[in-house]
Amino acid sequence: MKANMSSASTRCRSFFVFPILFAVVLLSLPIPSSADTRHVINFRSPGLYPEGLTWDPRDQHFLVGSLHSRTIHSVSDAGVIETLISDLDLPENATILGLAVDSTNRRLLACIHSLPPLPPFSALAAYDLRNGGRRVFLSPLPSLPGDDEDIARDVANDVAVDFKGNAYVTNSAKNFIWKVDRDGAASIFSRSPLFNSQPVAADADASFRDCGLNGIVYISKGYLLVVQSNTGKVFKVDEESGNARLVLLNGDLIAADGMARRQRDGTIMVVSQKKLWLLKSQDSWSEGVVYDEIDLDLEGFPTAVTVGERDRIYVLYGRVMEGIMGSYKEEGAREWFGIEEVWSEKEGGEDKIWLYVLIGFGFAYFCIWRFQMKKLITNMDKKIT
Ligand SMILES: *[C@@H]1O[C@H](CO)[C@@H](O)[C@H](O)[C@H]1NC(C)=O
């Protein structure tokens, strides 16, 4: 009888401890809500008009490039901006476009492009991030044989990097992809006929009608994804052969610009001046689904998207068009620019569902506990009486 009582009391104690533990776990979980304040970073740099944005996970800051001053800057979470690279070997007034951090080699890769009426220039630059931004190479990117750059110039628009340090650069004017190896050797990598097979969107205006392949990301399974502005299509490109396939999507990403990938779950973000699209795929991008579209501030002219600390999604409001239109030339240059977190309500919803499942599980456990307690008490009553 005595032995029975003591084992009952230890069982009793564990019955009490589990639900309490559960309650503690539930209470300590962050409850997502749309009232969360998005992280907005404003930074001051007169006349910068940045087009490219990336995040350096090691040094924990953003990197942005200048429209005309041949500089690349770091921007902290709090909006402190510092000049990281000032490369006067670049042609005067050249533009820094796409940026990517090569984490393997601790380098920053930057697309360099000269806008008309400057002489044509398209190159990829690499800077050593361990070394105060010393330049490793500046590789001019080859044109197609027979192309006259003075008639239609190449545009080195965006860049992605693989784990070996090879860079892949989109040519948005001529619809092909360059490859630049880690020593700076540049070649034309992919000229898939598919890149010229899709119809230009009917509502394409002058701002992107001639803009083809643009945002690009590298995926560790041996391929790249690249988006085409004027058709809104996404292509999957083999890293070895350069062969391309059209990704089947439930919509066209018209006027798409920069692209980024969230490591945690493989979500792809594509930005345009109007919105940010979130895409997922279950089959390594034979097919994909646009599962959220978030409206952006058109005035801010978003051009780039990146994933920052704690998997947060950020877009760059660089007001590039205003800079290109020339208001930067005189004292009237804009001084403030922004990097803003973008929040997907749909993702918030998913998180909540996950939370409800957990609460439901807790409740079920509680019911079982009550049932067993009742049985135990009945048993004890029987034994005592
Ligand atoms: C670069 O821009 C400045 C300021 O707009 C201008 O004065 C200068 O002539 C430009 N240089 C070239 C090579 O176009």
The ligand as a MOL file (V3000), in Angstrom:
LIG
                    3D

  0  0  0     0  0            999 V3000
M  V30 BEGIN CTAB
M  V30 COUNTS 14 14 0 0 0
M  V30 BEGIN ATOM
M  V30 1 C 30.8040 63.4340 -65.0010 0
M  V30 2 O 29.7730 64.1490 -64.3290 0
M  V30 3 C 30.0840 65.4760 -64.0300 0
M  V30 4 C 28.9460 66.0340 -63.2170 0
M  V30 5 O 27.7420 65.8310 -63.8600 0
M  V30 6 C 30.3370 66.2400 -65.3240 0
M  V30 7 O 30.6860 67.5660 -65.0410 0
M  V30 8 C 31.4600 65.5490 -66.1000 0
M  V30 9 O 31.6330 66.1750 -67.3430 0
M  V30 10 C 31.1250 64.0970 -66.3080 0
M  V30 11 N 32.2370 63.4050 -66.9500 0
M  V30 12 C 32.1150 62.7640 -68.0930 0
M  V30 13 C 33.3390 62.0620 -68.6030 0
M  V30 14 O 31.0790 62.7410 -68.7220 0
M  V30 END ATOM
M  V30 BEGIN BOND
M  V30 1 1 1 2
M  V30 2 1 1 10
M  V30 3 1 2 3
M  V30 4 1 3 4
M  V30 5 1 3 6
M  V30 6 1 4 5
M  V30 7 1 6 7
M  V30 8 1 6 8
M  V30 9 1 8 9
M  V30 10 1 8 10
M  V30 11 1 10 11
M  V30 12 1 11 12
M  V30 13 1 12 13
M  V30 14 2 12 14
M  V30 END BOND
M  V30 END CTAB
M  END
